[in-house]
């Protein structure tokens, strides 16, 4: 799914259905996407960390604006039910 997130950022969101230990985030997922910090151009990782969470818990881990997007534009609960 492609979403215009802000003036300077577009989101490309992907959904997957996995079970149990199908994916080991600490061993297999690596972020190789960086963006330049506006102040000095230092390249910063796009991702801070990975974590599997249920739609109910997303507000604890997503930034405020991303959590708001999930509440108003893209229902993670509905998506979760569709994939189940």
LINCOR-V656817 format. One record per backbone hydrogen bond with DSSP energy under -1.0 kcal/mol. NH is the residue of the N-H (numbers start at 1). CO is the residue of the C=O. If there is no record, write none. Layout:
NH_CO ; NH_CO
//
This chain:
3_11 ; 5_9 ; 6_9 ; 11_3 ; 13_1 ; 22_19 ; 27_24 ; 28_24 ; 35_44 ; 37_42 ; 41_37 ; 44_35 ; 46_33 ; 57_54 ; 60_57 ; 61_58 ; 62_58 ; 67_63 ; 68_64 ; 69_65 ; 70_66 ; 71_67 ; 72_68 ; 73_69 ; 74_69 ; 79_75 ; 80_76 ; 81_77 ; 82_78 ; 83_79 ; 84_80
//
